[in-house]
């Protein structure tokens, strides 16, 4: 059981790295292609330093990979399973929203 505890900790760590709206937006943007930092910044808005911190964290946690070309850092998703995980969580959210709507209609 002790070995499982470490796996659970690592699992939670990856989940935490996905636990921010901007990071989920970045995954959505990168699901089909890689983008330059400036392109991601243009679409998401906000502060350059803030986006940089989020991308750095996602890279450290193995969610994103970065490739430097010329003046630009290009970011992409390390595995299609990351996109799949986010899609599944969105489905859970939508299912829950539908349940709440049904309950509200009953009132």
C-alpha positions in Angstrom: 0.0 0.0 0.0 2.9 2.3 0.7 3.9 2.3 -3.0 0.4 3.3 -4.0 0.6 6.4 -1.8 3.5 7.8 -3.9 1.5 7.1 -7.1 -1.5 8.9 -5.6 0.7 11.9 -4.7 2.2 12.0 -8.3 -1.3 11.6 -9.8 -2.6 14.5 -7.6 0.4 16.6 -8.7 -0.5 16.2 -12.4 -4.2 17.0 -11.6 -3.2 20.1 -9.7 -1.2 21.2 -12.8 -4.4 21.0 -14.8 -6.4 22.8 -12.1 -6.5 26.3 -13.5 -8.8 27.8 -16.2 -5.9 29.3 -18.1 -4.1 25.9 -18.2 -7.2 24.2 -19.5 -7.6 26.9 -22.1 -3.9 26.3 -23.2 -4.6 22.6 -23.5 -7.6 23.3 -25.7 -5.6 25.6 -27.9 -2.8 23.1 -28.3 -4.9 20.0 -28.8 -4.2 19.8 -32.5 -1.0 21.7 -33.0 1.9 23.5 -31.5 1.9 27.3 -31.0 4.4 30.0 -30.4 4.3 31.6 -26.9 3.2 35.0 -28.5 0.3 33.3 -30.3 -0.8 31.7 -27.1 -0.5 35.0 -25.3 -2.5 36.8 -28.0 -5.4 34.3 -27.8 -5.5 34.0 -24.0 -4.7 37.6 -23.1 -3.4 38.5 -19.7 0.1 39.2 -18.6 3.2 37.7 -20.3 4.8 36.8 -17.0 1.6 35.0 -15.8 1.3 32.9 -19.0 5.0 32.1 -18.8 4.6 30.8 -15.2 1.7 28.6 -16.2 3.5 27.2 -19.3 6.6 26.6 -17.3 4.7 24.6 -14.6 2.9 22.6 -17.2 6.2 21.8 -18.9 7.8 20.8 -15.6 4.9 18.4 -14.9 5.3 16.7 -18.3 2.0 18.1 -19.7 3.6 20.3 -22.3 6.9 20.2 -24.2 8.7 23.2 -25.6 10.8 23.6 -28.8 12.8 26.7 -29.4 13.0 28.0 -33.0 14.5 31.4 -33.7 12.9 33.9 -31.4 10.0 31.7 -30.4 9.3 29.0 -28.0 6.8 26.6 -29.5 4.6 24.6 -27.0 2.8 21.4 -27.7 1.1 18.7 -25.6 3.2 15.7 -24.7 0.5 13.1 -25.1 -3.0 13.0 -26.6 -4.1 11.4 -23.3 -3.8 14.8 -21.7 -6.5 16.1 -24.1 -8.5 13.0 -23.5 -8.4 13.5 -19.7 -9.6 17.1 -20.1 -12.3 16.0 -22.5 -13.5 13.4 -20.0 -13.6 15.9 -17.1 -15.6 18.3 -19.3 -18.1 15.5 -19.9 -18.4 15.0 -16.2 -19.0 18.7 -15.8 -21.7 18.7 -18.5 -23.4 15.6 -17.0 -23.5 17.3 -13.6 -24.9 20.5 -15.1 -27.7 18.5 -16.9 -28.6 16.8 -13.6 -28.8 20.2 -11.9 -31.0 21.6 -14.7 -33.4 18.6 -14.3 -33.6 19.2 -10.5 -34.3 22.9 -11.1 -37.1 22.1 -13.5 -38.7 19.9 -10.8 -38.9 22.9 -8.4 
